[in-house]
Structures are given as structure tokens and as C-alpha cells.
Amino acid sequence: MSATDNPEYAEEQKNLRRTTRAPLIVEKIPCGDGVKTLFGYAKNISRGGLFIATVKPREPGEIFLIELSLPTAPRHTLRCRCEVVWKRHFQRKENLQPGMGLRFIDLSEADGDKIDEWATALKTALG
């Protein structure tokens, strides 16, 4: 399933994307499922969730613990549960990267504020 296969989700996301989003590149994201570490790149993050570019996306509905660090000074580490809400496989003639969209389930208000502050500062710095 992809975001385009779920028009209700796509419409919901349009309404939810009121917070600033920013690119965040992370080589390795530890996932606390006790089984494996997800290797991918967090390409887009907001207080609502993030997109991880990976050739092995997890299935929609899967829930796991995620940990990642914002490149702030001092570095701020986020830990929360997230849910896979959509995935996109590699397609040869497609310009979009394969990966998955994650929704933060229990991100603290303070961590959400840190994401907003960092994303706003980055957007301002980049003009």
C-alpha cells in the first residue's frame, strides 16, 4: 500500500501538516523491537512523525520503539513508539524514494516542541 492507495490518509495528512517539517538525515535508527535495527534515512520530520527512506519498509500497522537524535547543540535524543502508516516500494520509473511514513504515538510535548524549534531554526537558516 502506498500513500496514493489511501486517499483518506492523504487528505488527513494535508490537514495535519500545519507544523514545520525539516529534513533530518540519520544513517541508523535503533528500533526497540528486540529483533533488528532499521537502516534507513529519516528524510522528513515534524512533531507528527517522519518519513524514513529505506528499501525494506515495514508493514502498515506495525508499532515499534524508535530512537533518533536531532542535530542540535547539545544533541537532543527522541524516544517514542511509532506506527507505520504507509509504505512505498522501489519502482523503476518513479522519482519517489522507497520507504515508509511513521506516525509518532507517544512523543512527549517537550520533544514535539524541540522538533518544532529545530525545524523552524533550520528553515530560517536556509532562507
C-alpha positions as CSV (number, residue, x, y, z in Angstrom):
1,M,0.0,0.0,0.0
2,S,1.2,3.5,-0.7
3,A,0.0,6.9,0.3
4,T,-1.6,7.2,-3.1
5,D,-3.5,4.0,-2.5
6,N,-5.2,5.5,0.6
7,P,-6.9,8.8,-0.4
8,E,-8.5,9.3,3.1
9,Y,-5.0,9.1,4.6
10,A,-3.6,11.6,2.0
11,E,-6.4,14.0,2.8
12,E,-5.9,13.7,6.5
13,Q,-2.2,14.4,6.1
14,K,-2.9,17.6,4.2
15,N,-4.8,18.8,7.2
16,L,-2.2,17.7,9.7
17,R,0.8,19.2,8.0
18,R,0.4,22.5,9.7
19,T,3.7,22.2,11.6
20,T,7.1,22.9,10.1
21,R,8.8,19.9,8.5
22,A,12.5,19.6,8.0
23,P,14.9,17.1,6.5
24,L,16.8,15.0,9.0
25,I,19.4,12.5,7.7
26,V,20.2,9.7,10.0
27,E,22.2,6.6,8.9
28,K,20.9,4.2,11.6
29,I,17.8,4.4,13.6
30,P,17.7,1.9,16.6
31,C,14.2,0.4,16.9
32,G,13.4,-1.2,20.2
33,D,11.7,-4.3,18.9
34,G,14.5,-6.5,20.3
35,V,14.9,-8.1,16.9
36,K,16.6,-5.8,14.4
37,T,17.8,-2.3,13.8
38,L,16.3,-0.4,10.9
39,F,18.8,1.0,8.5
40,G,17.4,4.0,6.6
41,Y,17.4,7.7,6.3
42,A,14.9,10.0,8.1
43,K,14.2,12.4,5.3
44,N,11.4,14.5,6.7
45,I,10.4,15.0,10.3
46,S,7.7,17.0,12.1
47,R,6.2,16.7,15.6
48,G,3.6,14.3,14.0
49,G,6.0,11.8,12.5
50,L,8.7,11.2,9.9
51,F,9.5,9.6,6.6
52,I,12.2,7.0,6.5
53,A,13.8,6.2,3.1
54,T,14.6,2.5,3.1
55,V,14.5,-0.4,0.7
56,K,12.9,-2.6,3.4
57,P,9.9,-0.7,4.7
58,R,7.9,-2.3,7.5
59,E,4.2,-3.1,7.1
60,P,1.5,-0.5,7.8
61,G,0.1,-1.1,11.3
62,E,3.4,-2.2,12.8
63,I,4.3,-0.4,16.0
64,F,7.8,-0.2,17.4
65,L,10.1,2.0,19.6
66,I,12.2,4.4,17.7
67,E,15.2,6.5,18.9
68,L,16.9,9.3,17.0
69,S,18.9,12.4,17.7
70,L,18.2,15.9,16.5
71,P,21.4,17.7,15.4
72,T,21.1,20.4,18.0
73,A,23.7,21.7,20.4
74,P,23.5,20.0,22.8
75,R,22.3,16.9,20.9
76,H,18.7,16.0,21.8
77,T,17.6,12.4,21.6
78,L,14.0,11.4,21.0
79,R,12.5,8.1,22.1
80,C,8.9,7.1,21.4
81,R,6.7,4.5,19.9
82,C,5.7,5.0,16.3
83,E,3.3,3.3,13.9
84,V,3.9,2.6,10.2
85,V,1.0,4.4,8.4
86,W,2.1,3.8,4.8
87,K,4.9,2.3,2.8
88,R,6.3,2.7,-0.8
89,H,8.3,0.1,-2.6
90,F,11.0,0.9,-5.1
91,Q,9.6,1.5,-8.6
92,R,12.0,1.8,-11.6
93,K,10.3,4.8,-13.3
94,E,9.3,6.5,-10.1
95,N,11.1,9.6,-8.8
96,L,9.9,9.0,-5.2
97,Q,12.2,7.1,-2.8
98,P,11.1,3.8,-1.3
99,G,10.4,4.0,2.4
100,M,7.7,4.4,5.0
101,G,5.7,7.1,6.8
102,L,5.7,6.8,10.6
103,R,3.3,8.5,13.0
104,F,4.6,9.2,16.5
105,I,2.3,7.6,19.1
106,D,3.6,8.8,22.4
107,L,6.0,11.6,21.6
108,S,6.2,13.9,24.6
109,E,5.1,17.5,24.3
110,A,8.6,18.7,25.2
111,D,10.1,16.5,22.4
112,G,7.5,17.8,20.0
113,D,8.5,21.4,20.9
114,K,12.2,20.5,20.3
115,I,11.3,19.3,16.8
116,D,9.4,22.4,16.1
117,E,12.2,24.7,17.4
118,W,14.8,22.8,15.4
119,A,12.8,22.7,12.2
120,T,11.9,26.4,12.4
121,A,15.5,27.4,13.1
122,L,16.7,25.3,10.1
123,K,14.0,26.8,7.8
124,T,15.1,30.3,8.9
125,A,18.8,29.5,8.3
126,L,18.1,28.1,4.9
127,G,16.0,31.1,3.9
